[in-house]
Amino acid sequence: MVQAVINIEEQSNRVLNMVKAKYGLKDKSEAINYVVEVYEESFLEPELKPEYVKKIKRLERKGTFRKFKNVAELRKLVENA
């Protein structure tokens, strides 16, 4: 665990207190961790597992993907499946 002394604005402090109270967290450290976790899930792209990347590359080489000219063409294929 890393410890840090930080300076935050009064508004940020209020928001952390609200997050802490709303989710029943013990302290502001947990509130900060929660906010960062939510940000990560919502805004950062997840890193793909190496096995998944290999699988996709293998599928691309085999040519098992199909391109569609438009959504209607895809919808027709899906509805008739």
PyMOL Python script that loads the backbone (N, CA, C, O; Angstrom):
from pymol import cmd

cmd.read_pdbstr("""\
ATOM      1  N   MET A   1       0.842  -1.167   0.000  1.00  0.00           N
ATOM      2  CA  MET A   1       0.000   0.000   0.000  1.00  0.00           C
ATOM      3  C   MET A   1       0.892   1.236   0.000  1.00  0.00           C
ATOM      4  O   MET A   1       1.916   1.282   0.681  1.00  0.00           O
ATOM      5  N   VAL A   2       0.491   2.215  -0.761  1.00  0.00           N
ATOM      6  CA  VAL A   2       1.228   3.464  -0.864  1.00  0.00           C
ATOM      7  C   VAL A   2       0.518   4.515  -0.025  1.00  0.00           C
ATOM      8  O   VAL A   2      -0.708   4.622  -0.056  1.00  0.00           O
ATOM      9  N   GLN A   3       1.289   5.284   0.721  1.00  0.00           N
ATOM     10  CA  GLN A   3       0.719   6.381   1.482  1.00  0.00           C
ATOM     11  C   GLN A   3       1.126   7.685   0.832  1.00  0.00           C
ATOM     12  O   GLN A   3       2.254   7.829   0.362  1.00  0.00           O
ATOM     13  N   ALA A   4       0.195   8.644   0.806  1.00  0.00           N
ATOM     14  CA  ALA A   4       0.477   9.925   0.183  1.00  0.00           C
ATOM     15  C   ALA A   4      -0.247  11.033   0.944  1.00  0.00           C
ATOM     16  O   ALA A   4      -1.355  10.845   1.447  1.00  0.00           O
ATOM     17  N   VAL A   5       0.391  12.165   1.013  1.00  0.00           N
ATOM     18  CA  VAL A   5      -0.248  13.356   1.543  1.00  0.00           C
ATOM     19  C   VAL A   5      -0.682  14.150   0.324  1.00  0.00           C
ATOM     20  O   VAL A   5       0.140  14.483  -0.529  1.00  0.00           O
ATOM     21  N   ILE A   6      -1.989  14.459   0.237  1.00  0.00           N
ATOM     22  CA  ILE A   6      -2.500  15.156  -0.941  1.00  0.00           C
ATOM     23  C   ILE A   6      -3.243  16.415  -0.524  1.00  0.00           C
ATOM     24  O   ILE A   6      -3.759  16.517   0.589  1.00  0.00           O
ATOM     25  N   ASN A   7      -3.283  17.353  -1.426  1.00  0.00           N
ATOM     26  CA  ASN A   7      -4.066  18.573  -1.242  1.00  0.00           C
ATOM     27  C   ASN A   7      -5.249  18.501  -2.196  1.00  0.00           C
ATOM     28  O   ASN A   7      -5.075  18.361  -3.406  1.00  0.00           O
ATOM     29  N   ILE A   8      -6.456  18.596  -1.641  1.00  0.00           N
ATOM     30  CA  ILE A   8      -7.643  18.577  -2.484  1.00  0.00           C
ATOM     31  C   ILE A   8      -8.484  19.805  -2.183  1.00  0.00           C
ATOM     32  O   ILE A   8      -8.408  20.385  -1.100  1.00  0.00           O
ATOM     33  N   GLU A   9      -9.271  20.180  -3.147  1.00  0.00           N
ATOM     34  CA  GLU A   9     -10.146  21.335  -2.990  1.00  0.00           C
ATOM     35  C   GLU A   9     -11.286  20.996  -2.036  1.00  0.00           C
ATOM     36  O   GLU A   9     -11.574  19.824  -1.792  1.00  0.00           O
ATOM     37  N   GLU A  10     -11.918  22.011  -1.508  1.00  0.00           N
ATOM     38  CA  GLU A  10     -13.027  21.824  -0.567  1.00  0.00           C
ATOM     39  C   GLU A  10     -14.167  21.030  -1.204  1.00  0.00           C
ATOM     40  O   GLU A  10     -14.746  20.155  -0.560  1.00  0.00           O
ATOM     41  N   GLN A  11     -14.489  21.325  -2.450  1.00  0.00           N
ATOM     42  CA  GLN A  11     -15.562  20.614  -3.153  1.00  0.00           C
ATOM     43  C   GLN A  11     -15.223  19.128  -3.290  1.00  0.00           C
ATOM     44  O   GLN A  11     -16.092  18.279  -3.090  1.00  0.00           O
ATOM     45  N   SER A  12     -13.980  18.808  -3.625  1.00  0.00           N
ATOM     46  CA  SER A  12     -13.553  17.409  -3.735  1.00  0.00           C
ATOM     47  C   SER A  12     -13.657  16.718  -2.388  1.00  0.00           C
ATOM     48  O   SER A  12     -14.049  15.553  -2.315  1.00  0.00           O
ATOM     49  N   ASN A  13     -13.315  17.413  -1.336  1.00  0.00           N
ATOM     50  CA  ASN A  13     -13.422  16.873   0.005  1.00  0.00           C
ATOM     51  C   ASN A  13     -14.877  16.544   0.339  1.00  0.00           C
ATOM     52  O   ASN A  13     -15.159  15.501   0.931  1.00  0.00           O
ATOM     53  N   ARG A  14     -15.794  17.423  -0.036  1.00  0.00           N
ATOM     54  CA  ARG A  14     -17.221  17.177   0.212  1.00  0.00           C
ATOM     55  C   ARG A  14     -17.704  15.955  -0.569  1.00  0.00           C
ATOM     56  O   ARG A  14     -18.452  15.124  -0.053  1.00  0.00           O
ATOM     57  N   VAL A  15     -17.261  15.866  -1.823  1.00  0.00           N
ATOM     58  CA  VAL A  15     -17.664  14.719  -2.651  1.00  0.00           C
ATOM     59  C   VAL A  15     -17.146  13.421  -2.035  1.00  0.00           C
ATOM     60  O   VAL A  15     -17.879  12.434  -1.969  1.00  0.00           O
ATOM     61  N   LEU A  16     -15.907  13.412  -1.589  1.00  0.00           N
ATOM     62  CA  LEU A  16     -15.359  12.215  -0.950  1.00  0.00           C
ATOM     63  C   LEU A  16     -16.144  11.847   0.297  1.00  0.00           C
ATOM     64  O   LEU A  16     -16.389  10.668   0.553  1.00  0.00           O
ATOM     65  N   ASN A  17     -16.539  12.848   1.073  1.00  0.00           N
ATOM     66  CA  ASN A  17     -17.351  12.583   2.265  1.00  0.00           C
ATOM     67  C   ASN A  17     -18.706  11.985   1.891  1.00  0.00           C
ATOM     68  O   ASN A  17     -19.208  11.099   2.583  1.00  0.00           O
ATOM     69  N   MET A  18     -19.301  12.470   0.792  1.00  0.00           N
ATOM     70  CA  MET A  18     -20.583  11.925   0.346  1.00  0.00           C
ATOM     71  C   MET A  18     -20.427  10.487  -0.135  1.00  0.00           C
ATOM     72  O   MET A  18     -21.257   9.634   0.178  1.00  0.00           O
ATOM     73  N   VAL A  19     -19.371  10.215  -0.890  1.00  0.00           N
ATOM     74  CA  VAL A  19     -19.108   8.848  -1.365  1.00  0.00           C
ATOM     75  C   VAL A  19     -18.893   7.930  -0.175  1.00  0.00           C
ATOM     76  O   VAL A  19     -19.426   6.821  -0.126  1.00  0.00           O
ATOM     77  N   LYS A  20     -18.108   8.401   0.779  1.00  0.00           N
ATOM     78  CA  LYS A  20     -17.827   7.631   1.994  1.00  0.00           C
ATOM     79  C   LYS A  20     -19.119   7.285   2.730  1.00  0.00           C
ATOM     80  O   LYS A  20     -19.310   6.144   3.151  1.00  0.00           O
ATOM     81  N   ALA A  21     -20.000   8.265   2.884  1.00  0.00           N
ATOM     82  CA  ALA A  21     -21.257   8.041   3.603  1.00  0.00           C
ATOM     83  C   ALA A  21     -22.215   7.153   2.804  1.00  0.00           C
ATOM     84  O   ALA A  21     -22.843   6.252   3.359  1.00  0.00           O
ATOM     85  N   LYS A  22     -22.318   7.410   1.521  1.00  0.00           N
ATOM     86  CA  LYS A  22     -23.275   6.675   0.691  1.00  0.00           C
ATOM     87  C   LYS A  22     -22.960   5.188   0.631  1.00  0.00           C
ATOM     88  O   LYS A  22     -23.869   4.358   0.671  1.00  0.00           O
ATOM     89  N   TYR A  23     -21.680   4.844   0.535  1.00  0.00           N
ATOM     90  CA  TYR A  23     -21.297   3.443   0.366  1.00  0.00           C
ATOM     91  C   TYR A  23     -20.782   2.809   1.662  1.00  0.00           C
ATOM     92  O   TYR A  23     -20.262   1.693   1.640  1.00  0.00           O
ATOM     93  N   GLY A  24     -20.923   3.514   2.787  1.00  0.00           N
ATOM     94  CA  GLY A  24     -20.550   2.964   4.078  1.00  0.00           C
ATOM     95  C   GLY A  24     -19.074   2.632   4.194  1.00  0.00           C
ATOM     96  O   GLY A  24     -18.708   1.608   4.771  1.00  0.00           O
ATOM     97  N   LEU A  25     -18.233   3.487   3.653  1.00  0.00           N
ATOM     98  CA  LEU A  25     -16.795   3.246   3.687  1.00  0.00           C
ATOM     99  C   LEU A  25     -16.204   3.753   4.998  1.00  0.00           C
ATOM    100  O   LEU A  25     -16.758   4.651   5.632  1.00  0.00           O
ATOM    101  N   LYS A  26     -15.079   3.174   5.396  1.00  0.00           N
ATOM    102  CA  LYS A  26     -14.473   3.510   6.688  1.00  0.00           C
ATOM    103  C   LYS A  26     -13.820   4.880   6.709  1.00  0.00           C
ATOM    104  O   LYS A  26     -13.947   5.630   7.677  1.00  0.00           O
ATOM    105  N   ASP A  27     -13.110   5.201   5.615  1.00  0.00           N
ATOM    106  CA  ASP A  27     -12.378   6.469   5.597  1.00  0.00           C
ATOM    107  C   ASP A  27     -12.271   7.002   4.173  1.00  0.00           C
ATOM    108  O   ASP A  27     -12.760   6.393   3.221  1.00  0.00           O
ATOM    109  N   LYS A  28     -11.617   8.158   4.056  1.00  0.00           N
ATOM    110  CA  LYS A  28     -11.491   8.785   2.742  1.00  0.00           C
ATOM    111  C   LYS A  28     -10.591   7.991   1.805  1.00  0.00           C
ATOM    112  O   LYS A  28     -10.747   8.071   0.587  1.00  0.00           O
ATOM    113  N   SER A  29      -9.659   7.230   2.353  1.00  0.00           N
ATOM    114  CA  SER A  29      -8.808   6.388   1.503  1.00  0.00           C
ATOM    115  C   SER A  29      -9.661   5.389   0.736  1.00  0.00           C
ATOM    116  O   SER A  29      -9.451   5.174  -0.458  1.00  0.00           O
ATOM    117  N   GLU A  30     -10.625   4.776   1.422  1.00  0.00           N
ATOM    118  CA  GLU A  30     -11.517   3.839   0.749  1.00  0.00           C
ATOM    119  C   GLU A  30     -12.389   4.564  -0.272  1.00  0.00           C
ATOM    120  O   GLU A  30     -12.687   4.018  -1.334  1.00  0.00           O
ATOM    121  N   ALA A  31     -12.798   5.785   0.044  1.00  0.00           N
ATOM    122  CA  ALA A  31     -13.606   6.572  -0.893  1.00  0.00           C
ATOM    123  C   ALA A  31     -12.803   6.889  -2.149  1.00  0.00           C
ATOM    124  O   ALA A  31     -13.321   6.788  -3.261  1.00  0.00           O
ATOM    125  N   ILE A  32     -11.555   7.268  -1.979  1.00  0.00           N
ATOM    126  CA  ILE A  32     -10.694   7.557  -3.134  1.00  0.00           C
ATOM    127  C   ILE A  32     -10.507   6.294  -3.961  1.00  0.00           C
ATOM    128  O   ILE A  32     -10.599   6.340  -5.188  1.00  0.00           O
ATOM    129  N   ASN A  33     -10.246   5.165  -3.305  1.00  0.00           N
ATOM    130  CA  ASN A  33     -10.074   3.911  -4.030  1.00  0.00           C
ATOM    131  C   ASN A  33     -11.337   3.539  -4.803  1.00  0.00           C
ATOM    132  O   ASN A  33     -11.257   3.053  -5.932  1.00  0.00           O
ATOM    133  N   TYR A  34     -12.490   3.765  -4.202  1.00  0.00           N
ATOM    134  CA  TYR A  34     -13.757   3.468  -4.868  1.00  0.00           C
ATOM    135  C   TYR A  34     -13.943   4.354  -6.102  1.00  0.00           C
ATOM    136  O   TYR A  34     -14.308   3.866  -7.171  1.00  0.00           O
ATOM    137  N   VAL A  35     -13.693   5.648  -5.949  1.00  0.00           N
ATOM    138  CA  VAL A  35     -13.855   6.578  -7.068  1.00  0.00           C
ATOM    139  C   VAL A  35     -12.901   6.198  -8.209  1.00  0.00           C
ATOM    140  O   VAL A  35     -13.290   6.230  -9.377  1.00  0.00           O
ATOM    141  N   VAL A  36     -11.680   5.847  -7.881  1.00  0.00           N
ATOM    142  CA  VAL A  36     -10.705   5.461  -8.902  1.00  0.00           C
ATOM    143  C   VAL A  36     -11.151   4.173  -9.593  1.00  0.00           C
ATOM    144  O   VAL A  36     -11.022   4.048 -10.811  1.00  0.00           O
ATOM    145  N   GLU A  37     -11.672   3.222  -8.832  1.00  0.00           N
ATOM    146  CA  GLU A  37     -12.148   1.960  -9.410  1.00  0.00           C
ATOM    147  C   GLU A  37     -13.298   2.195 -10.382  1.00  0.00           C
ATOM    148  O   GLU A  37     -13.323   1.620 -11.470  1.00  0.00           O
ATOM    149  N   VAL A  38     -14.249   3.042  -9.990  1.00  0.00           N
ATOM    150  CA  VAL A  38     -15.380   3.352 -10.862  1.00  0.00           C
ATOM    151  C   VAL A  38     -14.887   4.056 -12.123  1.00  0.00           C
ATOM    152  O   VAL A  38     -15.367   3.759 -13.217  1.00  0.00           O
ATOM    153  N   TYR A  39     -13.948   4.973 -11.993  1.00  0.00           N
ATOM    154  CA  TYR A  39     -13.385   5.673 -13.149  1.00  0.00           C
ATOM    155  C   TYR A  39     -12.717   4.674 -14.087  1.00  0.00           C
ATOM    156  O   TYR A  39     -12.909   4.726 -15.302  1.00  0.00           O
ATOM    157  N   GLU A  40     -11.941   3.776 -13.520  1.00  0.00           N
ATOM    158  CA  GLU A  40     -11.223   2.785 -14.331  1.00  0.00           C
ATOM    159  C   GLU A  40     -12.207   1.931 -15.127  1.00  0.00           C
ATOM    160  O   GLU A  40     -12.009   1.713 -16.322  1.00  0.00           O
ATOM    161  N   GLU A  41     -13.251   1.452 -14.482  1.00  0.00           N
ATOM    162  CA  GLU A  41     -14.234   0.611 -15.155  1.00  0.00           C
ATOM    163  C   GLU A  41     -15.010   1.366 -16.221  1.00  0.00           C
ATOM    164  O   GLU A  41     -15.378   0.794 -17.247  1.00  0.00           O
ATOM    165  N   SER A  42     -15.260   2.643 -15.986  1.00  0.00           N
ATOM    166  CA  SER A  42     -16.102   3.418 -16.887  1.00  0.00           C
ATOM    167  C   SER A  42     -15.351   4.048 -18.050  1.00  0.00           C
ATOM    168  O   SER A  42     -15.892   4.142 -19.152  1.00  0.00           O
ATOM    169  N   PHE A  43     -14.120   4.481 -17.826  1.00  0.00           N
ATOM    170  CA  PHE A  43     -13.470   5.314 -18.820  1.00  0.00           C
ATOM    171  C   PHE A  43     -12.185   4.755 -19.414  1.00  0.00           C
ATOM    172  O   PHE A  43     -11.790   5.164 -20.506  1.00  0.00           O
ATOM    173  N   LEU A  44     -11.539   3.853 -18.739  1.00  0.00           N
ATOM    174  CA  LEU A  44     -10.295   3.315 -19.257  1.00  0.00           C
ATOM    175  C   LEU A  44     -10.563   2.028 -20.015  1.00  0.00           C
ATOM    176  O   LEU A  44     -11.422   1.234 -19.631  1.00  0.00           O
ATOM    177  N   GLU A  45      -9.826   1.831 -21.087  1.00  0.00           N
ATOM    178  CA  GLU A  45     -10.003   0.617 -21.870  1.00  0.00           C
ATOM    179  C   GLU A  45      -9.386  -0.556 -21.129  1.00  0.00           C
ATOM    180  O   GLU A  45      -8.259  -0.468 -20.642  1.00  0.00           O
ATOM    181  N   PRO A  46     -10.121  -1.647 -21.046  1.00  0.00           N
ATOM    182  CA  PRO A  46      -9.546  -2.806 -20.369  1.00  0.00           C
ATOM    183  C   PRO A  46      -8.439  -3.434 -21.210  1.00  0.00           C
ATOM    184  O   PRO A  46      -8.492  -3.421 -22.440  1.00  0.00           O
ATOM    185  N   GLU A  47      -7.460  -3.969 -20.545  1.00  0.00           N
ATOM    186  CA  GLU A  47      -6.371  -4.630 -21.245  1.00  0.00           C
ATOM    187  C   GLU A  47      -6.819  -6.047 -21.578  1.00  0.00           C
ATOM    188  O   GLU A  47      -7.362  -6.754 -20.728  1.00  0.00           O
ATOM    189  N   LEU A  48      -6.588  -6.454 -22.820  1.00  0.00           N
ATOM    190  CA  LEU A  48      -6.996  -7.787 -23.236  1.00  0.00           C
ATOM    191  C   LEU A  48      -5.976  -8.820 -22.780  1.00  0.00           C
ATOM    192  O   LEU A  48      -4.773  -8.561 -22.760  1.00  0.00           O
ATOM    193  N   LYS A  49      -6.474  -9.986 -22.417  1.00  0.00           N
ATOM    194  CA  LYS A  49      -5.582 -11.071 -22.026  1.00  0.00           C
ATOM    195  C   LYS A  49      -4.809 -11.542 -23.250  1.00  0.00           C
ATOM    196  O   LYS A  49      -5.361 -11.577 -24.350  1.00  0.00           O
ATOM    197  N   PRO A  50      -3.543 -11.905 -23.079  1.00  0.00           N
ATOM    198  CA  PRO A  50      -2.732 -12.358 -24.218  1.00  0.00           C
ATOM    199  C   PRO A  50      -3.352 -13.539 -24.963  1.00  0.00           C
ATOM    200  O   PRO A  50      -3.235 -13.627 -26.185  1.00  0.00           O
ATOM    201  N   GLU A  51      -4.016 -14.453 -24.234  1.00  0.00           N
ATOM    202  CA  GLU A  51      -4.641 -15.601 -24.892  1.00  0.00           C
ATOM    203  C   GLU A  51      -5.750 -15.144 -25.837  1.00  0.00           C
ATOM    204  O   GLU A  51      -5.919 -15.696 -26.924  1.00  0.00           O
ATOM    205  N   TYR A  52      -6.496 -14.139 -25.415  1.00  0.00           N
ATOM    206  CA  TYR A  52      -7.581 -13.632 -26.241  1.00  0.00           C
ATOM    207  C   TYR A  52      -7.039 -12.966 -27.497  1.00  0.00           C
ATOM    208  O   TYR A  52      -7.591 -13.147 -28.583  1.00  0.00           O
ATOM    209  N   VAL A  53      -5.969 -12.200 -27.360  1.00  0.00           N
ATOM    210  CA  VAL A  53      -5.359 -11.543 -28.518  1.00  0.00           C
ATOM    211  C   VAL A  53      -4.883 -12.597 -29.516  1.00  0.00           C
ATOM    212  O   VAL A  53      -5.094 -12.448 -30.719  1.00  0.00           O
ATOM    213  N   LYS A  54      -4.242 -13.662 -29.026  1.00  0.00           N
ATOM    214  CA  LYS A  54      -3.779 -14.740 -29.911  1.00  0.00           C
ATOM    215  C   LYS A  54      -4.950 -15.388 -30.636  1.00  0.00           C
ATOM    216  O   LYS A  54      -4.867 -15.675 -31.830  1.00  0.00           O
ATOM    217  N   LYS A  55      -6.042 -15.617 -29.908  1.00  0.00           N
ATOM    218  CA  LYS A  55      -7.219 -16.257 -30.501  1.00  0.00           C
ATOM    219  C   LYS A  55      -7.798 -15.387 -31.616  1.00  0.00           C
ATOM    220  O   LYS A  55      -8.138 -15.896 -32.683  1.00  0.00           O
ATOM    221  N   ILE A  56      -7.912 -14.093 -31.379  1.00  0.00           N
ATOM    222  CA  ILE A  56      -8.455 -13.181 -32.391  1.00  0.00           C
ATOM    223  C   ILE A  56      -7.545 -13.139 -33.613  1.00  0.00           C
ATOM    224  O   ILE A  56      -8.027 -13.167 -34.746  1.00  0.00           O
ATOM    225  N   LYS A  57      -6.229 -13.071 -33.393  1.00  0.00           N
ATOM    226  CA  LYS A  57      -5.295 -13.048 -34.525  1.00  0.00           C
ATOM    227  C   LYS A  57      -5.401 -14.332 -35.342  1.00  0.00           C
ATOM    228  O   LYS A  57      -5.345 -14.299 -36.571  1.00  0.00           O
ATOM    229  N   ARG A  58      -5.553 -15.464 -34.654  1.00  0.00           N
ATOM    230  CA  ARG A  58      -5.694 -16.744 -35.351  1.00  0.00           C
ATOM    231  C   ARG A  58      -6.980 -16.748 -36.180  1.00  0.00           C
ATOM    232  O   ARG A  58      -6.976 -17.203 -37.323  1.00  0.00           O
ATOM    233  N   LEU A  59      -8.062 -16.251 -35.621  1.00  0.00           N
ATOM    234  CA  LEU A  59      -9.324 -16.177 -36.353  1.00  0.00           C
ATOM    235  C   LEU A  59      -9.214 -15.256 -37.569  1.00  0.00           C
ATOM    236  O   LEU A  59      -9.783 -15.542 -38.622  1.00  0.00           O
ATOM    237  N   GLU A  60      -8.479 -14.150 -37.420  1.00  0.00           N
ATOM    238  CA  GLU A  60      -8.291 -13.229 -38.546  1.00  0.00           C
ATOM    239  C   GLU A  60      -7.527 -13.903 -39.676  1.00  0.00           C
ATOM    240  O   GLU A  60      -7.851 -13.712 -40.848  1.00  0.00           O
ATOM    241  N   ARG A  61      -6.513 -14.693 -39.328  1.00  0.00           N
ATOM    242  CA  ARG A  61      -5.723 -15.392 -40.360  1.00  0.00           C
ATOM    243  C   ARG A  61      -6.563 -16.437 -41.085  1.00  0.00           C
ATOM    244  O   ARG A  61      -6.429 -16.604 -42.297  1.00  0.00           O
ATOM    245  N   LYS A  62      -7.419 -17.137 -40.363  1.00  0.00           N
ATOM    246  CA  LYS A  62      -8.253 -18.177 -40.963  1.00  0.00           C
ATOM    247  C   LYS A  62      -9.352 -17.585 -41.829  1.00  0.00           C
ATOM    248  O   LYS A  62      -9.908 -18.280 -42.680  1.00  0.00           O
ATOM    249  N   GLY A  63      -9.666 -16.348 -41.631  1.00  0.00           N
ATOM    250  CA  GLY A  63     -10.699 -15.701 -42.427  1.00  0.00           C
ATOM    251  C   GLY A  63     -12.106 -16.066 -41.985  1.00  0.00           C
ATOM    252  O   GLY A  63     -13.013 -16.099 -42.817  1.00  0.00           O
ATOM    253  N   THR A  64     -12.314 -16.336 -40.722  1.00  0.00           N
ATOM    254  CA  THR A  64     -13.642 -16.713 -40.244  1.00  0.00           C
ATOM    255  C   THR A  64     -14.528 -15.502 -39.953  1.00  0.00           C
ATOM    256  O   THR A  64     -15.686 -15.657 -39.564  1.00  0.00           O
ATOM    257  N   PHE A  65     -13.990 -14.308 -40.138  1.00  0.00           N
ATOM    258  CA  PHE A  65     -14.790 -13.105 -39.962  1.00  0.00           C
ATOM    259  C   PHE A  65     -15.515 -12.797 -41.260  1.00  0.00           C
ATOM    260  O   PHE A  65     -15.040 -13.137 -42.343  1.00  0.00           O
ATOM    261  N   ARG A  66     -16.653 -12.159 -41.148  1.00  0.00           N
ATOM    262  CA  ARG A  66     -17.428 -11.798 -42.322  1.00  0.00           C
ATOM    263  C   ARG A  66     -17.728 -10.308 -42.270  1.00  0.00           C
ATOM    264  O   ARG A  66     -18.129  -9.780 -41.233  1.00  0.00           O
ATOM    265  N   LYS A  67     -17.530  -9.640 -43.390  1.00  0.00           N
ATOM    266  CA  LYS A  67     -17.808  -8.203 -43.460  1.00  0.00           C
ATOM    267  C   LYS A  67     -19.202  -7.975 -44.020  1.00  0.00           C
ATOM    268  O   LYS A  67     -19.663  -8.701 -44.900  1.00  0.00           O
ATOM    269  N   PHE A  68     -19.863  -6.954 -43.492  1.00  0.00           N
ATOM    270  CA  PHE A  68     -21.198  -6.595 -43.936  1.00  0.00           C
ATOM    271  C   PHE A  68     -21.173  -5.185 -44.493  1.00  0.00           C
ATOM    272  O   PHE A  68     -20.460  -4.315 -43.994  1.00  0.00           O
ATOM    273  N   LYS A  69     -21.963  -4.974 -45.533  1.00  0.00           N
ATOM    274  CA  LYS A  69     -22.024  -3.653 -46.159  1.00  0.00           C
ATOM    275  C   LYS A  69     -22.813  -2.670 -45.305  1.00  0.00           C
ATOM    276  O   LYS A  69     -22.525  -1.473 -45.285  1.00  0.00           O
ATOM    277  N   ASN A  70     -23.818  -3.194 -44.595  1.00  0.00           N
ATOM    278  CA  ASN A  70     -24.650  -2.334 -43.769  1.00  0.00           C
ATOM    279  C   ASN A  70     -25.327  -3.163 -42.681  1.00  0.00           C
ATOM    280  O   ASN A  70     -25.196  -4.386 -42.649  1.00  0.00           O
ATOM    281  N   VAL A  71     -26.042  -2.496 -41.806  1.00  0.00           N
ATOM    282  CA  VAL A  71     -26.693  -3.155 -40.677  1.00  0.00           C
ATOM    283  C   VAL A  71     -27.835  -4.040 -41.167  1.00  0.00           C
ATOM    284  O   VAL A  71     -28.097  -5.093 -40.585  1.00  0.00           O
ATOM    285  N   ALA A  72     -28.506  -3.625 -42.218  1.00  0.00           N
ATOM    286  CA  ALA A  72     -29.626  -4.415 -42.738  1.00  0.00           C
ATOM    287  C   ALA A  72     -29.152  -5.795 -43.186  1.00  0.00           C
ATOM    288  O   ALA A  72     -29.842  -6.791 -42.967  1.00  0.00           O
ATOM    289  N   GLU A  73     -27.998  -5.856 -43.803  1.00  0.00           N
ATOM    290  CA  GLU A  73     -27.445  -7.127 -44.248  1.00  0.00           C
ATOM    291  C   GLU A  73     -27.142  -8.032 -43.051  1.00  0.00           C
ATOM    292  O   GLU A  73     -27.433  -9.228 -43.088  1.00  0.00           O
ATOM    293  N   LEU A  74     -26.569  -7.473 -42.010  1.00  0.00           N
ATOM    294  CA  LEU A  74     -26.304  -8.237 -40.801  1.00  0.00           C
ATOM    295  C   LEU A  74     -27.598  -8.691 -40.149  1.00  0.00           C
ATOM    296  O   LEU A  74     -27.709  -9.841 -39.723  1.00  0.00           O
ATOM    297  N   ARG A  75     -28.567  -7.810 -40.068  1.00  0.00           N
ATOM    298  CA  ARG A  75     -29.865  -8.137 -39.452  1.00  0.00           C
ATOM    299  C   ARG A  75     -30.523  -9.296 -40.216  1.00  0.00           C
ATOM    300  O   ARG A  75     -31.085 -10.205 -39.604  1.00  0.00           O
ATOM    301  N   LYS A  76     -30.452  -9.259 -41.544  1.00  0.00           N
ATOM    302  CA  LYS A  76     -31.041 -10.323 -42.363  1.00  0.00           C
ATOM    303  C   LYS A  76     -30.396 -11.669 -42.035  1.00  0.00           C
ATOM    304  O   LYS A  76     -31.092 -12.676 -41.905  1.00  0.00           O
ATOM    305  N   LEU A  77     -29.081 -11.689 -41.903  1.00  0.00           N
ATOM    306  CA  LEU A  77     -28.376 -12.920 -41.585  1.00  0.00           C
ATOM    307  C   LEU A  77     -28.768 -13.430 -40.203  1.00  0.00           C
ATOM    308  O   LEU A  77     -28.999 -14.627 -40.028  1.00  0.00           O
ATOM    309  N   VAL A  78     -28.846 -12.533 -39.220  1.00  0.00           N
ATOM    310  CA  VAL A  78     -29.147 -12.925 -37.853  1.00  0.00           C
ATOM    311  C   VAL A  78     -30.594 -13.421 -37.741  1.00  0.00           C
ATOM    312  O   VAL A  78     -30.853 -14.423 -37.075  1.00  0.00           O
ATOM    313  N   GLU A  79     -31.523 -12.735 -38.380  1.00  0.00           N
ATOM    314  CA  GLU A  79     -32.931 -13.113 -38.277  1.00  0.00           C
ATOM    315  C   GLU A  79     -33.224 -14.424 -38.991  1.00  0.00           C
ATOM    316  O   GLU A  79     -34.164 -15.127 -38.622  1.00  0.00           O
ATOM    317  N   ASN A  80     -32.443 -14.762 -39.997  1.00  0.00           N
ATOM    318  CA  ASN A  80     -32.671 -15.996 -40.750  1.00  0.00           C
ATOM    319  C   ASN A  80     -31.869 -17.166 -40.187  1.00  0.00           C
ATOM    320  O   ASN A  80     -31.932 -18.274 -40.719  1.00  0.00           O
ATOM    321  N   ALA A  81     -31.132 -16.932 -39.141  1.00  0.00           N
ATOM    322  CA  ALA A  81     -30.276 -18.011 -38.587  1.00  0.00           C
ATOM    323  C   ALA A  81     -31.080 -19.006 -37.794  1.00  0.00           C
ATOM    324  O   ALA A  81     -30.522 -19.967 -37.264  1.00  0.00           O
TER     325      ALA A  81
END
""", "prot")
cmd.dss("prot")
cmd.show_as("cartoon", "prot")
cmd.util.cbc("prot")
cmd.orient("prot")
